Amino acid sequence: MADRAGLAELFEAQRGRLRAVAYRMLGSVSEADDAVQDAWLRLDRAGVDEVADPGAWLTTVVARICLNRLRTRAQRREEPLAGHVPDPIISRADGVDPEHQALLADAVGLALLVVLETLTPAERLAYVLHDMFAVPFEDIATIVDRSPAATRQLASRARRRLRAGAPAPDPDLARQRAVVDAFFAASRAGDFAALVAVLDPDVVLRSDAGPGRPALNLVLRGGRTVAGQAFLSRRLGRFVCPALINGAAGAVVVSQGRALSVLAFTVAGGRVVTLDVLADPDRLAALDLSAIEPPDLQPQA
């Protein structure tokens, strides 16, 4: 029993890192937790005496589990939903909650996760493990069953696609928040010109309403097109709760204690360059909203 307690303590010391790896690999909090739990079961069966470097061993196990899940997902899903948005990590507008700090270390925005989902499973694994967690290519090569040189090429291809598809956000959170606040102010006021002004001309809006509402799963491009969509949704402005979405300025639309949507913004150059909207009722119902202060409880100006 003492040995098992020590094994559990060793695993708990690695849990945060393992969840972070799995979340970046899968884009799903629940699937990431399942992968981590599966890794614990494998460690429990193996025993600590069989593991020379528990941290590296567990990272490899989680990576293999995630790689297999990505491959199964690719085989099962003929075409992803238009506008698919990964699971968001929601934190208070004034700072990241301690329980989410490990998940968001080296912040990974939703826009980056969206592009990660366009990679092959092997490309995604090579990029996530090497570029985000400094795992040597020699170790990654054994997981993807390729040479270190071929594994290096996987990560290189992933980087090129990410540079092209995932704009780097402004690092200043206050500047991000000012732009997001301007977006909602213009939307509430019905000021179409102001909405267009706060959006990058090449802005991309992705909306994920789930498989039950296919007409609302869409991808829109261009400032005027996205502004038109925001203009149509302006009645929801009074239900907006400021929040951090994956460490960046964003918002949750809440009514009567129920989340209607999560909005994740990427702000670059003082304008919104991507807007990812999760409006899938089933996935929203599973979100942890404990960090969100409902609009009717917020101090009035």
N, C-alpha and C positions, 0 to 999 in steps of 0.2 A: 504493500500500500504506500509506503514511504517513497519507493522508487517511482510509482505512478504519480504521486503528488509532485515529485521533482520534475517529472516529464511534463506534467501540466503547467508547472511554473515556467519551464523552459519555453513551452509553446506560447504561453500568454505573452512572454517577452517579445515574441516575433509576430504576434497577431496583427498589430497595426500595419507593419510593413507588408505582410501577406495580403491583407485586405486591399491595401493600396495597389499592389501588383494586380490582383484579380479584378479590381474595379476598372483599371485602365485597360486590361485585356478584354473584359466582357461588357463594360458600359452599363452594367446592371448591379445594383447594390445587393439584391436578393441572391442573384447567381454568384456574386463574389463571396458572399457569406457561405453559400453552399460549398463553394470550392475550398474555402478555408476549413470548413468543418470536415470535408472529405480528407484534407491533408492531415488534420488532427487524428482521424481514425487510422490513417496509414502509419503515422508516427507511433501511435499507441500499439499497433500490431508489431511494428519493427523493433521498438524498444530503443532506448538511448544508447545502449552498448553497440548497436549496429550502425550508429550514425556518428561519423567523425566530426562533421561541421554541421550542427543542426540548422543554423540559419541558411546556409547554402543549400542543404538538402531539402529543406521545406520550400525554399524559393523554387527549386527545380520541380518539386512535386506539384506545387500550385501552378507553375507555368505549364506543365504537361496536362494537367486537368483542364486548364483554360484553353489550351491549344486544341484538345479533343472536343471541347464544347463548341469552339468556334467552327471547327470542321463539320461537326454534326449540324450546327445551325445553318451553315452554308449549303449543306446537302438538303436539309429539310425545307428551308425557305427559298422558293424559286426566285421570288423577287421581294426585296424589302419594301415595306410601306413607304410611299412617297412622303417625304418630310420626317422620316423617323428621327426621334430625339432620344438620346440615351437618358438614363436615370439622373436627375439632378441631385446635388448635395446642397441642402438649404441650411443657411446659418443666419444668425442675427445680422441686421444691417450694420451694426457697430463692431462686428468682429466675428471670426470663425469660432464656433463652439469647440471646446477641448476634444470632445469625442470625434469630431470631424477633422482634426488637425492632421492626423496621419493619412487619412484618405486624400487630403488636399495638399500635402507637402509637395513642393515643386508644382504649384497649382496647375490643374488640368481643366481648362474650360470646356463647356459643352461643345463649342464649335470645333475644338481639337478632337474631342471624342467622336464627333460626327465624321470627321475625315479619317480617323483611325478605322472606322467601320468600313471604309472603302478599300482598305488594304487586304491582302491575302492574310490568312491566319499566321503563316510563317513570317511575313513582313511585319505584322503587328507585334508578334512576340519578340522578334529581333530588335525592333525599335524600342519597345517598352522596356525590356530587360536591360539593354545596353545604354540607351540614351537617358532613360529616366532612373535606372537603378544601378548603373555602372557594373553590370554583370559582364565579365569578359566574353568575347566572341567564342573563345575556345569552349567555354562552358555551355553557351547557347547552342553551339553547333551539335552537341550531343543530343539536345532536346529536339531539334528540327531534323536531325539525321542528315546533316550536310557538312561540308568542310568549313573550317573557320573563314576561309576566303569567300566562299559562297554565302555564308551567313553575314559577313560584312557587307556584301552586295545587297542582301535583303534589307538591311538597315538603311543603306544609302538610297535605295529606291523609295523606301518609306519617307525618308527626310525630304526628298524632292517633291513628293506628292503633298506632304504636309506644308511645305513652304508655299506651294501653289494654292492650296485650298484652305489653310487656316491662318488668317492674318494675326500678327502679334498684337495683343491689346495694349492700350496705354497702361503703364504700370501704376500711375497715380490713381488710387481708388476714389479720392475726392473728385477728381476730374471726371472719372467714369460716372459717379453719382450725379454730378451736375448735368451731364449729357442725358442720362436716363430720366432725371427729373424734368428736363426741358421737353423730352419726348412725351411724357405723360401730361405735362401742362398744356402742350399744344393739342394733344388728343382730346383732353377734357374741354378745352376751349373751342374745339372744332376749327382750329386754325390750320388749314391745309398747307399754306405756304410755310408756316413755322415747322410743321412736321417734315416737309421736304427738306428744309434747311438743316435739320438735325440728322438727317439720314445721308449716308454716303451714296453717291449716284449709282454705285454698283452693289448696294446692300442686298443681302440674301435673307429672306424670311422662310423658316421651316416650321410647319405646323403639324403636330402629331396628335390626332384626336382618337387614335386607336382603330382597331379593325371594325368596330361597330359603326363608325361614322366615316366611311371612306371618302365622302365628298369634302371633308374638312382636312384630309391629309394632303398637304400641298407644299410646293416650293415656289416662292415668288421672288422675282429679281427686279431691281431697279427702284430708285427712290420714289417716284410718283406712284408706281404700282403698290409698293409696300405702304406708303402713306395712305393710299386709298383704303387698304385693308384695315389699317389702324384707325382711320376715320370712321369706318363702319362699326368698329368696336368701342367707340369712345364712351358709350353709356356705362361700361364697366370700370371707368376711371376712378369712381368713388370707392371702389372695393379694393384698390391696390394697396398692398402691404410691402414697403421696401424690405429687401432682403439681400443677402449675398447668395448668389447661385454659383456654386463651384468656385468660390472665392472672388467673384466679380460682382459688380453692381447689377442688381436685377430686381425682380418683384414676384410676389405671389398674389393672384387675384382670389380673394376669400369672401364668401358670403355665407352668413349664418354658420360660421365655424367649418365650412366645407370649402376646400380648394377647388376653384373653377379652372385655373390654369397657372402654370409657372412660366415666367418670361426670363430668358437668359440673354443678356446683351454682350456683344463684343464691341468695345469702343476703341477706335484707333484714329489718330489724327483729329480728335475732337468730334467725331461723328460715329453713328452706329453703322457698323459694317456687317454684322450678322445679328439676327434676332431668332432665337430658337424658342418655340412655344410648345409646351407639353400640356395637352388638354384631354388626355385619355382618362375617362372617369375611373376606370379600374386601377390604373397605375397611380393616379392622384390620391385615391382612397388609401393607398398603402404608404403614402409619404409621412414622414415625421414632421409635423408642423409645430412642435413644441417651442421652437425658436421664434415663431412668428407672432407678432402682436396684431390682432384683428383691427381693422380700421376704426370700428366703433369704440375701441378701447384706447386708441392713440390720443395723446393730448391735443387739444384743439389750439390752432394758432390764434 
